[in-house]
């Protein structure tokens, strides 16, 4: 996905003004294996290389259910059924195991003979092999509880770890299983009903994921508007918790935007909390960040002031937003 990043995209500035300092950018969800994700710092740049989070692990975007089913409508193609989805995944994981074996055998033999030719390099299998070696984190688009459980069975079969399920509208049904397996759920506060997979969503989803022992709930958004207001999405979660009779403290709920999000992308030792030795990514709000009236006053990334609401803009207005009605949605 890093090869599709457009650093001038005005969405980066809109997200920055909403307090977003780090972003994981993923491929879409049409394919069983969508490709590698990349993590970037939300800094102004001309090239994507200048935005990349140094030494952050790549992710692998995967998808299950309706998306790959409906994209591959030809019934001769395995992904057109849920059964076919699993068959497609497993076939490629087996290929990746063989790829690792072939390279290990070559490296062992090459130490004794310099005349051996290496196996043919395959970028697809190289990525899958990286997952099996624990170098690349799986970010899996999945809605239904039964399918998430199947994916976890498959992960155990092939010896890899799912870092997070994305959207996961039925995560509440298997919250203990997710917690036991160390899997985060990156969810919306209250999106539901836009396709069959999301019909069994409940607004308490995030709360029940969080309530499990060692549960890891993350607030996320698929929306250019929503990414500016993830604090308000988390505030909805607090409100839903109170309706359940739970006194959920704001100091805990903020983790859905910070510590848990950092864990889901493999960076919990470097960002996500205010601790000595971590990056100085700090957002200062003009009030309680869970208020609908809250705005960011200042945003620091790596200790450098990147946004100051009270100061003149350090960067010019984007030409790509001039005259656009949607621009009124940007937090100012």
Secondary structure as UniProt FT lines:
FT   HELIX           2..4
FT   TURN            7..8
FT   HELIX           10..17
FT   TURN            18..19
FT   STRAND          22..25
FT   STRAND          33..41
FT   HELIX           48..50
FT   TURN            54..55
FT   STRAND          59..63
FT   HELIX           66..71
FT   TURN            75..76
FT   HELIX           78..80
FT   HELIX           82..110
FT   TURN            111..112
FT   TURN            114..115
FT   HELIX           123..132
FT   TURN            133..134
FT   STRAND          137..142
FT   HELIX           145..158
FT   STRAND          162..167
FT   TURN            169..170
FT   HELIX           171..174
FT   HELIX           175..180
FT   TURN            181..182
FT   STRAND          184..187
FT   HELIX           196..198
FT   TURN            199..200
FT   TURN            203..204
FT   HELIX           205..211
FT   TURN            213..214
FT   STRAND          217..219
FT   TURN            224..225
FT   HELIX           226..229
FT   HELIX           230..243
FT   TURN            244..245
FT   HELIX           250..253
FT   HELIX           254..256
FT   TURN            257..258
FT   HELIX           259..264
FT   TURN            265..266
FT   TURN            268..270
FT   TURN            276..277
FT   STRAND          282..285
FT   TURN            289..290
FT   TURN            292..293
FT   STRAND          296..301
FT   TURN            302..303
FT   STRAND          304..308
FT   TURN            309..310
FT   TURN            319..323
FT   HELIX           325..329
//
